[in-house]
Amino acid sequence: MRDLIKKDGFIFAFDPQACFSCNGACCRGESGVVWLKKKDVENIAKYLGITEKSFLQEYCKKERYSYTLKELKRKGEYFCVFFEEGKGCQIYPARPKQCKDYPFWERYKDKNYIDEVCKECKGILLP
């Protein structure tokens, strides 16, 4: 029996076991943005054993008044700076809140975006 995750307001369930077979579909592909909160910066820097300033300089880019994780372009697609093929997320225990919340993002409460999340995430189960 699968341990499915369900959240109020979403029409789908999520099977986290699917993450082991998708090779990081949510961490690669089209260019995207992972917005960082202050707590994310603190947690990731601590996990990496570096200062927050070093983390921001090496792994982030500034977009207006906020920071996002850098992306690396390889083989015609974009990869999160912390994603390694075959190994997954290299900061998984300290990953940003936006990553922890996926696929339960507010936009996916809107039925118009269900196809988008289903295409990207093998773990989405519709009723």
C-alpha positions in Angstrom: 0.0 0.0 0.0 1.3 3.4 -0.9 1.5 6.3 1.5 -0.2 9.0 -0.5 -0.1 12.6 0.6 -3.3 14.7 0.3 -3.8 18.3 1.1 -7.0 20.4 1.5 -7.9 22.4 -1.6 -6.0 20.1 -4.1 -7.9 17.6 -6.3 -4.9 15.3 -6.5 -2.9 13.1 -4.2 0.9 12.7 -4.3 2.8 9.4 -4.1 6.3 10.3 -2.8 7.7 7.0 -4.0 7.5 8.2 -7.5 10.4 10.6 -6.8 12.8 7.6 -6.9 12.0 7.0 -10.6 11.7 10.4 -12.2 15.3 11.6 -12.1 14.4 15.0 -10.8 11.8 16.2 -13.2 10.9 19.0 -10.8 14.6 20.0 -10.5 15.3 20.2 -14.2 13.8 21.0 -17.6 12.5 24.4 -18.5 14.0 27.4 -16.7 12.3 28.1 -13.4 12.7 30.0 -10.2 13.3 28.8 -6.7 12.7 31.8 -4.5 14.6 31.8 -1.2 13.3 33.0 2.1 15.7 34.2 4.8 15.3 30.9 6.7 16.1 28.9 3.5 19.4 30.9 3.2 20.3 30.2 6.8 19.5 26.5 6.7 21.3 25.8 3.4 24.4 27.8 4.4 24.5 25.9 7.7 24.0 22.6 5.9 26.9 23.4 3.5 29.1 24.7 6.3 29.6 28.1 4.7 28.6 31.6 5.5 25.3 33.0 4.2 27.2 35.5 2.2 29.3 32.8 0.6 26.2 30.8 -0.2 24.4 33.8 -1.8 27.5 34.6 -3.9 28.3 31.1 -5.1 24.9 29.5 -5.5 22.3 32.3 -5.9 21.4 35.1 -8.2 19.6 38.3 -7.2 16.3 39.0 -8.9 15.1 42.5 -7.9 14.9 42.3 -4.1 15.1 38.6 -3.6 17.4 35.7 -4.2 16.9 32.5 -6.3 19.0 29.4 -6.7 21.2 29.4 -9.8 20.5 27.1 -12.7 23.0 25.3 -14.9 22.3 24.7 -18.6 23.3 21.2 -19.7 22.1 19.0 -22.6 19.6 21.7 -23.6 17.8 21.9 -20.3 18.1 23.7 -17.0 19.2 22.1 -13.8 19.0 23.4 -10.3 22.6 24.1 -9.1 22.1 21.5 -6.4 20.7 18.7 -8.6 23.1 15.9 -9.7 21.8 13.3 -12.2 21.7 9.9 -10.7 22.2 11.3 -7.2 19.4 13.8 -6.8 19.3 16.9 -4.6 22.6 17.4 -2.9 21.0 19.6 -0.2 17.8 17.6 0.3 17.6 17.8 4.1 18.0 21.6 3.9 16.1 22.2 0.6 14.1 25.4 0.3 10.5 25.6 1.5 9.3 26.0 -2.1 10.9 22.6 -2.9 9.5 21.0 0.2 6.0 22.2 -0.7 6.1 20.8 -4.3 3.7 19.7 -5.8 1.3 21.4 -3.4 1.8 24.9 -4.8 -1.1 27.3 -4.7 -1.2 27.5 -8.5 -2.1 23.8 -8.6 -5.3 24.3 -6.7 -6.5 25.9 -10.0 -7.8 23.2 -12.3 -6.3 25.1 -15.3 -2.8 24.0 -14.1 -3.4 20.4 -13.4 -2.1 19.2 -16.8 1.1 21.2 -16.1 1.9 19.5 -12.8 0.8 16.0 -14.1 3.2 16.3 -17.0 6.1 17.2 -14.7 5.4 15.0 -11.8 4.9 11.2 -12.0 3.7 11.1 -8.4 0.4 13.0 -9.1 -2.7 10.8 -8.8 -6.0 12.2 -9.9 -9.3 10.8 -8.7 
